[in-house]
Amino acid sequence: MKFIEALREGERISEVYLCKQKQSAVTKNGKPYESLLLQDKTGTLDAKIWDPSSKGIDDFDAMDYIGVMGDVVSFQGALQLNVKRVRKMEPGEYDPKNYLPVSKRNVDEMYEELSHFIKTVQNPYLQKLLSEFFLKDAGFEKRFKAHSAAKSVHHGFVGGLLEHTLGVTRLCEAFCAQYELLNRDLLLTAAMFHDIGKLEELSDFPMNDYTDEGQLLGHIVIGTEWVGEKIRQIPEFPRKLGNELRHCILAHHGELEYGSPKKPALAEAVALHFADNMDAKMETLKELFANVPKGSTEWLGYQRLMESNIRKTSV
């Protein structure tokens, strides 16, 4: 099998991929076409069926495994597949493990590093709270290692939630070394908890889509409620400390228009917001550049997530 990360412009391929998204559209000339997002464990690939009614284009839906034959081209600096033929595959004709995007880092090693951060937290109430989730709950650990951090924006792969959480925690540790006003125990605890609600907001792979609870409540509210429930089970947990921790989780998107129920009102909440945003933006850029041919410095066009036209650096 030739994985998406190995594709090059000018190739004609015949491979099997997971059709993550399928959308009907119309060209400027009024001609119908199908826009697809194909996926394997190495990434995603934009694809187009310019003549959906032509011979050799079988019926299929999103989340089907499909065999595609087509030409790899470059469009706005990124690779795209012009599909000539497509067939829905049957179970036994593909190995599902080849189609789940997976972190390039070892999940056990990342979890061990996160566990080390927990053991350095000095406040007994915060350490107990973290331990109840990350160190004592085997079911939570299994889910946390396997979950994504997003549907498609950043870290949308197996192990993505863990990789993002660790990245944010590392940045917060660096902030604490730079700025003495920050309460390290509170900030690192908030960093490790800030996105746990995504375990309920997003379904497991291969769907990795928003759940009903995720649509109605969102991961910020879900995570805050989850942490609050566990706080109430810890005898004599300081009320003010619990409120400060939950505030950091509630405010980590920074602005009301970005989904935060509260704007940051504590130094630790401000630091967490910037760490979360930094890690998400850097991963977004990495994923945007993943399908850019090596050595290319072509502009990729306006990217909504970055609110800018972007390209790779020349060196």
Summary of the structure (lengths in Angstrom):
residues: 315
radius of gyration: 21.8
end to end distance: 31.3
largest distance: 70.2
contacts: 974
relative contact order: 0.10
helix: 42%
strand: 20%
